[in-house]
Amino acid sequence: QVQPVESGGGLVQAGGSLRLSCAASGRTFSNYAMGWFRQAPGKERDFVAAISWSGSSRAYADSVKGRFTISRDNAKNTVYLQMNSLKPEDTAVYYCAASRTPRDIAPMRPRLYDYWGQGTQVTVSS
C-alpha cells in the first residue's frame, strides 16, 4: 500500500512554470504506476499524465503534450510533474494517484488507480 501526498501547487502567471511533487509512503513504490489528474470547479476529474513502474512508458493528455513532463525517482519514492507554458485553463486541483497495474504500463483511466492523494491547487492567472 502507498499513500500519495502532493506538494508544489500555487499561483503563477500565464506562461510560467511549476513543478508538482508527489511523495508516496510505502516500500513498494516501484511496483506502482503513478498518475496525475486534475479537477476544475464544476468539472470531472481529468487525466493529465501517467508513468509506468520503470519509467519507460509515459502517457499525456493531448491538452498538456509538449508542455508537461512526468518523471519519477524510485529511490526517493517520488513522482514529479513539470508544468511549463501554463495557461489559465490549467487551473485546477491536481491529484496524484498510484495504480497496482500488473504490467509496466501508464494507465490513463481513473478507475485503474487504487490510492489517491488529497490534491494541490494550481492557479494560473491571465
KAFEN-V32722 format. One record per backbone hydrogen bond with DSSP energy under -0.5 kcal/mol. NH is the residue of the N-H (numbers start at 1). CO is the residue of the C=O. Records with the same first field share a line. If there is no record, write none. Layout:
NH->CO ; CO
This chain:
3->25
5->23
7->21
10->121
12->123
14->125
15->86
16->13
18->83
20->81
21->7
22->79
23->5
24->77
25->3 ; 23
29->26
31->28
32->29
33->99
34->51
35->97
36->49
37->95
38->46
39->93
43->40
46->38
48->36
49->36
50->59
51->34
52->57
59->50
61->48
64->61
65->61
67->64
68->64
69->82
71->80
73->78
76->73
77->74
78->73
79->22
80->71
81->20
82->69
83->18 ; 81
84->67 ; 82
85->15
86->16
90->87
91->88
92->122
93->39
94->92 ; 120
95->37
97->35
98->115
99->33
101->99
105->103
107->105
112->109
113->110
114->98
115->98
117->96
120->94
122->92
123->10
125->12 ; 123
